[in-house]
Amino acid sequence: DAVFKPGQALSRDVFARLLGERFDAVVTVEPHLHRTHDLSSAFAGVPVVALSAAAPLAEALLPMRQNALVIGPDAEAEAWTAALARTLGARHLSISKVRQGDRMVELTWPEADQVEAHAVILADDICSTGATLEAALRHLSRMDPASIDVVVAHALFDGATEARLRKVGARRLISTDSCPHPTNAAPLADMMAQALKELA
């Protein structure tokens, strides 16, 4: 949804137009909205319903809600990590992130005493390379949390990335079933079916 280097395409507009021109409506889960406030215009004017994964993920997390602290790895995830925290009745914090490249990020951290002894839920909308989550896990592990569980809306990472995240401190990884993955624990079908009914 942004051009970061000269010569790159604004891929949001390219792919959204291709989809919008071929469908009557679009139902999506946790799209990036921090730079795109009107998805309908990007999707060639068709109706777009943007759903939050907070409720199904919170349901999967209920056994781990005691003394929970939801942490988002960047300001872009602020809205949905806050929604996840509200659903769980937990506090939440956001880490500040500056991306230096596809696999290199610079993070600014909360104070250690805000994390110590908490059941940390590190939440992001998507995991592909795992670079941001890995950097966050390495740092958070040194702050003496009771545990760290990783939650993502869209699991696009491979087995090697999952092993790497577990090695640096992830106790459990949980995702929605938007992409088939061994970490799927939060089904989206009911929520999406309801959205489709309302569009009909």
C-alpha positions in Angstrom: 0.0 0.0 0.0 3.0 2.3 -0.4 5.9 2.8 -2.8 9.1 2.4 -0.7 11.7 2.6 -3.5 11.7 4.3 -6.9 10.4 1.9 -9.6 8.2 -0.2 -7.4 4.5 -0.5 -8.2 1.8 0.5 -5.8 0.7 -3.1 -5.6 -2.5 -2.4 -3.6 -4.0 -0.5 -6.6 -2.9 -3.1 -9.2 -4.2 -6.2 -7.4 -7.3 -4.5 -5.9 -8.4 -3.3 -9.3 -7.9 -6.8 -10.8 -10.1 -8.3 -8.1 -12.7 -5.5 -8.0 -13.4 -5.7 -11.7 -14.2 -9.4 -11.5 -16.3 -9.7 -8.3 -19.5 -8.1 -7.1 -18.1 -7.5 -3.6 -15.0 -8.2 -1.5 -14.9 -9.6 2.1 -11.5 -9.4 3.7 -10.0 -9.9 7.1 -7.5 -7.5 8.7 -6.5 -5.5 5.7 -3.9 -2.7 6.1 -6.0 0.3 6.7 -3.5 2.7 8.2 -2.8 4.2 4.8 -5.9 3.1 2.9 -9.1 4.4 4.6 -11.5 3.7 1.7 -10.9 0.2 0.3 -13.9 0.4 -2.1 -12.1 3.0 -4.2 -9.1 0.8 -4.6 -11.3 -2.2 -5.6 -12.8 -0.4 -8.6 -15.8 0.8 -6.5 -17.3 -2.5 -5.5 -18.5 -2.9 -1.9 -15.7 -4.0 0.5 -16.3 -5.4 4.0 -13.3 -5.4 6.3 -13.6 -7.9 9.2 -11.5 -8.1 12.3 -9.8 -11.3 13.4 -9.9 -10.1 17.1 -12.9 -12.1 18.2 -12.0 -15.6 16.7 -8.4 -15.2 17.9 -9.5 -14.1 21.4 -11.7 -17.2 21.5 -8.6 -19.4 20.8 -6.7 -17.4 23.5 -9.2 -17.6 26.3 -7.4 -20.3 28.3 -4.3 -17.9 28.3 -6.1 -14.7 29.3 -5.0 -14.4 33.0 -2.5 -11.6 33.5 -2.3 -11.2 29.7 -0.5 -8.3 28.0 -1.1 -7.9 24.2 1.8 -6.4 22.4 1.7 -5.2 18.8 5.1 -5.2 16.9 4.4 -1.8 15.2 2.0 1.1 15.2 0.4 -0.2 12.1 -1.0 -3.1 14.2 -2.3 -0.8 16.9 -6.0 -0.8 16.0 -6.4 -4.6 15.9 -4.1 -5.4 18.8 -6.2 -3.0 20.9 -9.4 -4.7 19.7 -7.8 -8.1 20.7 -6.8 -6.8 24.1 -10.3 -5.4 24.7 -11.9 -8.7 23.8 -9.6 -10.5 26.2 -10.0 -7.8 28.9 -6.2 -7.3 28.8 -3.8 -4.4 28.6 -1.9 -3.7 25.4 1.2 -2.0 24.2 2.7 -1.2 20.8 6.3 -1.4 19.7 7.6 1.3 17.4 9.1 -0.2 14.2 11.3 1.1 11.4 11.8 -1.3 8.5 15.4 -1.3 7.1 14.7 -4.0 4.5 12.8 -7.2 3.9 14.5 -9.0 6.8 15.8 -6.1 8.9 13.8 -4.0 11.3 14.6 -1.6 14.1 12.3 -1.7 17.1 11.8 0.7 20.1 10.7 -1.1 23.3 8.5 -0.5 26.3 10.0 -0.5 29.8 10.9 -4.0 31.1 8.7 -3.6 34.2 5.7 -3.3 31.9 6.3 -6.8 30.6 7.8 -8.7 33.6 5.7 -11.7 34.9 3.0 -11.1 32.3 1.6 -13.7 29.9 2.6 -11.8 26.7 0.6 -12.2 23.6 2.7 -10.9 20.7 0.1 -10.1 17.9 0.6 -9.2 14.3 -1.7 -9.2 11.3 0.6 -11.2 9.0 3.8 -13.3 9.3 5.8 -14.2 6.2 9.5 -14.0 6.8 9.1 -13.7 10.6 11.8 -11.0 10.8 9.7 -8.6 12.9 8.3 -11.2 15.2 11.8 -12.8 15.7 13.3 -9.4 16.7 10.4 -8.8 19.1 10.7 -12.3 20.6 14.5 -12.0 21.2 14.0 -8.7 23.1 10.9 -9.6 25.0 12.5 -12.9 26.2 15.0 -10.8 28.1 12.3 -8.9 30.0 11.3 -11.9 32.1 7.7 -12.4 30.9 5.8 -15.4 32.3 5.3 -16.7 28.7 5.1 -15.4 25.1 2.5 -16.6 22.7 2.5 -15.4 19.1 -0.8 -14.7 17.3 -1.2 -13.8 13.7 -4.2 -13.2 11.5 -2.6 -14.5 8.3 0.1 -17.3 8.6 2.3 -17.2 5.4 5.4 -18.5 7.1 7.2 -21.9 6.5 8.3 -24.6 8.9 11.8 -23.1 9.1 10.4 -19.7 10.2 8.2 -21.4 12.8 11.1 -23.3 14.2 13.1 -20.1 14.4 10.3 -18.3 16.3 10.0 -21.1 18.8 13.7 -21.2 19.3 13.8 -17.5 20.3 10.9 -17.7 22.8 7.5 -18.4 21.2 5.7 -20.9 23.5 2.8 -21.3 21.1 1.9 -19.9 17.6 -1.8 -19.3 16.8 -3.4 -18.1 13.5 -6.7 -17.9 11.8 -7.5 -20.3 9.0 -7.4 -17.6 6.3 -4.4 -19.6 5.0 -4.1 -23.3 5.7 -1.3 -23.7 8.2 -0.4 -26.1 11.1 -0.9 -23.1 13.5 -4.6 -22.6 12.6 -6.8 -22.4 15.7 -9.2 -19.6 14.9 -11.8 -20.4 12.2 -13.3 -17.5 10.2 -16.1 -19.3 8.4 -19.0 -18.1 10.6 -17.9 -14.5 10.6 -17.4 -14.4 6.9 -20.7 -16.2 6.2 -22.5 -13.6 8.2 -20.8 -10.8 6.3 -21.9 -12.5 3.0 -25.5 -12.8 4.2 -25.6 -9.1 5.0 -24.2 -8.3 1.5 -26.8 -10.4 -0.3 
